Amino acid sequence: MVTVMRLFLGWLAERTGSLRLPIFVHILNNLTSFLLSRYAPSTAELPTSVHVTLLVVCSLTFVGVVLALRRMDARSPEPVFSGP
């Protein structure tokens, strides 16, 4: 999962031309992981329908973000200093 997250965050950075969105997504991921590990019941207590629902929602969210970013124009980085 770490490799998938790294690839996704790298793709976000490349696609948007900024580190702001990948940093925000990383913070959101860490916060969600912390809150779920701290306050959510153990997975053994949850019915299968909850697992399936979470998988579908996360998958649709991921696909939606990817499609939205693909519609954006990829910005090419401009050089800070071109020299003489």
N, CA and C atoms as an extended XYZ file, in Angstrom:
252
Properties=species:S:1:pos:R:3:atomname:S:1:resname:S:1:resid:I:1 pbc="F F F"
N         0.815       -1.195        0.000 N   MET     1
C         0.000        0.000        0.000 CA  MET     1
C         0.861        1.263        0.000 C   MET     1
N         2.023        1.177        0.648 N   VAL     2
C         2.907        2.351        0.690 CA  VAL     2
C         3.381        2.693       -0.717 C   VAL     2
N         3.713        1.680       -1.499 N   THR     3
C         4.182        1.923       -2.863 CA  THR     3
C         3.075        2.551       -3.707 C   THR     3
N         1.866        2.071       -3.555 N   VAL     4
C         0.743        2.635       -4.307 CA  VAL     4
C         0.544        4.098       -3.917 C   VAL     4
N         0.620        4.385       -2.613 N   MET     5
C         0.451        5.767       -2.148 CA  MET     5
C         1.581        6.655       -2.673 C   MET     5
N         2.806        6.155       -2.656 N   ARG     6
C         3.941        6.935       -3.177 CA  ARG     6
C         3.762        7.248       -4.658 C   ARG     6
N         3.361        6.252       -5.421 N   LEU     7
C         3.150        6.473       -6.851 CA  LEU     7
C         2.022        7.472       -7.094 C   LEU     7
N         0.946        7.353       -6.328 N   PHE     8
C        -0.183        8.269       -6.481 CA  PHE     8
C         0.217        9.695       -6.114 C   PHE     8
N         0.922        9.873       -5.005 N   LEU     9
C         1.343       11.216       -4.596 CA  LEU     9
C         2.348       11.808       -5.582 C   LEU     9
N         3.235       10.987       -6.107 N   GLY    10
C         4.169       11.462       -7.132 CA  GLY    10
C         3.438       11.879       -8.393 C   GLY    10
N         2.441       11.087       -8.780 N   TRP    11
C         1.644       11.431       -9.959 CA  TRP    11
C         0.884       12.726       -9.733 C   TRP    11
N         0.327       12.901       -8.511 N   LEU    12
C        -0.373       14.145       -8.201 CA  LEU    12
C         0.563       15.351       -8.311 C   LEU    12
N         1.760       15.206       -7.782 N   ALA    13
C         2.734       16.302       -7.834 CA  ALA    13
C         3.099       16.626       -9.279 C   ALA    13
N         3.308       15.604      -10.069 N   GLU    14
C         3.666       15.805      -11.486 CA  GLU    14
C         2.508       16.431      -12.242 C   GLU    14
N         1.333       15.958      -11.988 N   ARG    15
C         0.151       16.411      -12.719 CA  ARG    15
C        -0.239       17.854      -12.385 C   ARG    15
N        -0.149       18.202      -11.097 N   THR    16
C        -0.550       19.543      -10.688 CA  THR    16
C         0.585       20.549      -10.745 C   THR    16
N         1.824       20.081      -10.785 N   GLY    17
C         2.965       20.985      -10.797 CA  GLY    17
C         3.202       21.650       -9.449 C   GLY    17
N         2.651       21.079       -8.403 N   SER    18
C         2.764       21.655       -7.072 CA  SER    18
C         2.830       20.534       -6.044 C   SER    18
N         3.404       20.838       -4.896 N   LEU    19
C         3.437       19.862       -3.814 CA  LEU    19
C         2.294       20.046       -2.830 C   LEU    19
N         1.515       21.093       -2.993 N   ARG    20
C         0.448       21.373       -2.032 CA  ARG    20
C        -0.600       20.267       -1.969 C   ARG    20
N        -1.109       19.830       -3.094 N   LEU    21
C        -2.135       18.787       -3.094 CA  LEU    21
C        -1.593       17.455       -2.566 C   LEU    21
N        -0.418       16.984       -3.014 N   PRO    22
C         0.103       15.732       -2.441 CA  PRO    22
C         0.338       15.818       -0.932 C   PRO    22
N         0.797       16.967       -0.445 N   ILE    23
C         1.001       17.122        0.996 CA  ILE    23
C        -0.333       17.057        1.717 C   ILE    23
N        -1.356       17.725        1.174 N   PHE    24
C        -2.690       17.689        1.774 CA  PHE    24
C        -3.240       16.262        1.788 C   PHE    24
N        -3.088       15.538        0.689 N   VAL    25
C        -3.580       14.156        0.615 CA  VAL    25
C        -2.840       13.280        1.620 C   VAL    25
N        -1.540       13.495        1.782 N   HIS    26
C        -0.745       12.725        2.732 CA  HIS    26
C        -1.216       12.999        4.162 C   HIS    26
N        -1.451       14.265        4.492 N   ILE    27
C        -1.945       14.614        5.827 CA  ILE    27
C        -3.324       13.997        6.061 C   ILE    27
N        -4.190       14.089        5.071 N   LEU    28
C        -5.523       13.503        5.180 CA  LEU    28
C        -5.446       11.985        5.375 C   LEU    28
N        -4.555       11.328        4.664 N   ASN    29
C        -4.368        9.889        4.803 CA  ASN    29
C        -3.896        9.534        6.209 C   ASN    29
N        -2.904       10.271        6.708 N   ASN    30
C        -2.400        9.996        8.053 CA  ASN    30
C        -3.457       10.242        9.119 C   ASN    30
N        -4.214       11.319        8.974 N   LEU    31
C        -5.258       11.639        9.938 CA  LEU    31
C        -6.350       10.568        9.933 C   LEU    31
N        -6.769       10.165        8.751 N   THR    32
C        -7.790        9.123        8.643 CA  THR    32
C        -7.305        7.816        9.259 C   THR    32
N        -6.072        7.446        8.961 N   SER    33
C        -5.501        6.217        9.504 CA  SER    33
C        -5.437        6.271       11.025 C   SER    33
N        -5.001        7.408       11.561 N   PHE    34
C        -4.930        7.551       13.018 CA  PHE    34
C        -6.319        7.445       13.651 C   PHE    34
N        -7.284        8.185       13.106 N   LEU    35
C        -8.619        8.188       13.686 CA  LEU    35
C        -9.274        6.815       13.612 C   LEU    35
N        -9.082        6.123       12.487 N   LEU    36
C        -9.661        4.785       12.361 CA  LEU    36
C        -9.014        3.798       13.326 C   LEU    36
N        -7.694        3.881       13.484 N   SER    37
C        -7.025        2.948       14.388 CA  SER    37
C        -7.353        3.261       15.842 C   SER    37
N        -7.667        4.503       16.132 N   ARG    38
C        -7.935        4.917       17.510 CA  ARG    38
C        -9.396        4.675       17.915 C   ARG    38
N       -10.333        4.997       17.029 N   TYR    39
C       -11.740        5.019       17.427 CA  TYR    39
C       -12.637        3.993       16.738 C   TYR    39
N       -12.227        3.412       15.646 N   ALA    40
C       -13.085        2.457       14.933 CA  ALA    40
C       -13.038        1.091       15.625 C   ALA    40
N       -14.127        0.365       15.549 N   PRO    41
C       -14.105       -0.988       16.122 CA  PRO    41
C       -13.189       -1.888       15.290 C   PRO    41
N       -12.784       -2.990       15.877 N   SER    42
C       -11.912       -3.902       15.136 CA  SER    42
C       -12.646       -4.447       13.913 C   SER    42
N       -11.888       -4.823       12.907 N   THR    43
C       -12.494       -5.280       11.662 CA  THR    43
C       -13.273       -6.582       11.840 C   THR    43
N       -12.937       -7.345       12.854 N   ALA    44
C       -13.666       -8.598       13.098 CA  ALA    44
C       -15.104       -8.318       13.535 C   ALA    44
N       -15.347       -7.149       14.120 N   GLU    45
C       -16.687       -6.814       14.600 CA  GLU    45
C       -17.584       -6.242       13.499 C   GLU    45
N       -17.009       -5.847       12.383 N   LEU    46
C       -17.780       -5.222       11.310 CA  LEU    46
C       -18.331       -6.273       10.352 C   LEU    46
N       -19.557       -6.094        9.882 N   PRO    47
C       -20.091       -7.038        8.892 CA  PRO    47
C       -19.410       -6.853        7.528 C   PRO    47
N       -19.532       -7.842        6.714 N   THR    48
C       -18.910       -7.818        5.388 CA  THR    48
C       -19.447       -6.663        4.549 C   THR    48
N       -20.694       -6.306        4.719 N   SER    49
C       -21.274       -5.220        3.926 CA  SER    49
C       -20.546       -3.899        4.167 C   SER    49
N       -20.063       -3.680        5.374 N   VAL    50
C       -19.316       -2.452        5.670 CA  VAL    50
C       -17.995       -2.458        4.920 C   VAL    50
N       -17.324       -3.590        4.891 N   HIS    51
C       -16.060       -3.703        4.163 CA  HIS    51
C       -16.266       -3.457        2.667 C   HIS    51
N       -17.283       -4.051        2.124 N   VAL    52
C       -17.577       -3.881        0.700 CA  VAL    52
C       -17.940       -2.424        0.398 C   VAL    52
N       -18.748       -1.822        1.252 N   THR    53
C       -19.127       -0.415        1.061 CA  THR    53
C       -17.905        0.492        1.100 C   THR    53
N       -17.028        0.299        2.072 N   LEU    54
C       -15.807        1.107        2.156 CA  LEU    54
C       -14.919        0.915        0.935 C   LEU    54
N       -14.802       -0.304        0.463 N   LEU    55
C       -14.001       -0.572       -0.724 CA  LEU    55
C       -14.571        0.141       -1.943 C   LEU    55
N       -15.882        0.092       -2.115 N   VAL    56
C       -16.527        0.745       -3.259 CA  VAL    56
C       -16.381        2.262       -3.170 C   VAL    56
N       -16.628        2.828       -2.000 N   VAL    57
C       -16.529        4.283       -1.831 CA  VAL    57
C       -15.104        4.763       -2.074 C   VAL    57
N       -14.123        4.074       -1.505 N   CYS    58
C       -12.723        4.464       -1.713 CA  CYS    58
C       -12.311        4.323       -3.179 C   CYS    58
N       -12.754        3.271       -3.816 N   SER    59
C       -12.420        3.062       -5.228 CA  SER    59
C       -13.034        4.142       -6.107 C   SER    59
N       -14.304        4.465       -5.860 N   LEU    60
C       -14.961        5.512       -6.646 CA  LEU    60
C       -14.329        6.878       -6.399 C   LEU    60
N       -13.939        7.156       -5.178 N   THR    61
C       -13.260        8.411       -4.865 CA  THR    61
C       -11.933        8.497       -5.596 C   THR    61
N       -11.174        7.421       -5.578 N   PHE    62
C        -9.883        7.392       -6.268 CA  PHE    62
C       -10.071        7.618       -7.764 C   PHE    62
N       -11.013        6.915       -8.371 N   VAL    63
C       -11.267        7.066       -9.806 CA  VAL    63
C       -11.738        8.489      -10.117 C   VAL    63
N       -12.582        9.050       -9.257 N   GLY    64
C       -13.042       10.420       -9.462 CA  GLY    64
C       -11.909       11.432       -9.419 C   GLY    64
N       -10.994       11.266       -8.475 N   VAL    65
C        -9.839       12.172       -8.386 CA  VAL    65
C        -8.957       12.036       -9.616 C   VAL    65
N        -8.703       10.815      -10.029 N   VAL    66
C        -7.869       10.598      -11.217 CA  VAL    66
C        -8.518       11.206      -12.455 C   VAL    66
N        -9.802       11.007      -12.641 N   LEU    67
C       -10.491       11.575      -13.806 CA  LEU    67
C       -10.502       13.099      -13.756 C   LEU    67
N       -10.716       13.660      -12.583 N   ALA    68
C       -10.709       15.122      -12.456 CA  ALA    68
C        -9.331       15.695      -12.774 C   ALA    68
N        -8.298       15.026      -12.318 N   LEU    69
C        -6.943       15.518      -12.579 CA  LEU    69
C        -6.543       15.319      -14.040 C   LEU    69
N        -7.045       14.285      -14.671 N   ARG    70
C        -6.731       14.077      -16.084 CA  ARG    70
C        -7.353       15.154      -16.954 C   ARG    70
N        -8.474       15.707      -16.503 N   ARG    71
C        -9.122       16.773      -17.269 CA  ARG    71
C        -8.401       18.097      -17.115 C   ARG    71
N        -7.638       18.237      -16.053 N   MET    72
C        -6.877       19.470      -15.851 CA  MET    72
C        -5.741       19.530      -16.856 C   MET    72
N        -5.349       20.732      -17.213 N   ASP    73
C        -4.176       20.888      -18.060 CA  ASP    73
C        -2.934       20.686      -17.217 C   ASP    73
N        -2.067       19.813      -17.684 N   ALA    74
C        -0.808       19.611      -16.973 CA  ALA    74
C         0.070       20.831      -17.188 C   ALA    74
N         0.528       21.385      -16.111 N   ARG    75
C         1.381       22.573      -16.203 CA  ARG    75
C         2.827       22.140      -16.378 C   ARG    75
N         3.506       22.770      -17.296 N   SER    76
C         4.925       22.490      -17.426 CA  SER    76
C         5.674       23.457      -16.518 C   SER    76
N         6.640       22.953      -15.763 N   PRO    77
C         7.356       23.840      -14.862 CA  PRO    77
C         8.148       24.894      -15.639 C   PRO    77
N         8.041       26.121      -15.163 N   GLU    78
C         8.775       27.199      -15.805 CA  GLU    78
C        10.101       27.387      -15.087 C   GLU    78
N        11.168       27.628      -15.839 N   PRO    79
C        12.460       27.821      -15.171 CA  PRO    79
C        12.458       29.099      -14.346 C   PRO    79
N        13.091       29.037      -13.198 N   VAL    80
C        13.158       30.196      -12.317 CA  VAL    80
C        14.133       31.213      -12.879 C   VAL    80
N        15.264       30.722      -13.397 N   PHE    81
C        16.283       31.606      -13.934 CA  PHE    81
C        16.772       31.005      -15.244 C   PHE    81
N        16.660       31.755      -16.310 N   SER    82
C        17.049       31.209      -17.613 CA  SER    82
C        18.499       31.515      -17.960 C   SER    82
N        19.097       32.457      -17.284 N   GLY    83
C        20.508       32.782      -17.549 CA  GLY    83
C        20.669       33.698      -18.751 C   GLY    83
N        21.915       34.223      -18.941 N   PRO    84
C        22.148       35.143      -20.057 CA  PRO    84
C        22.260       34.486      -21.392 C   PRO    84
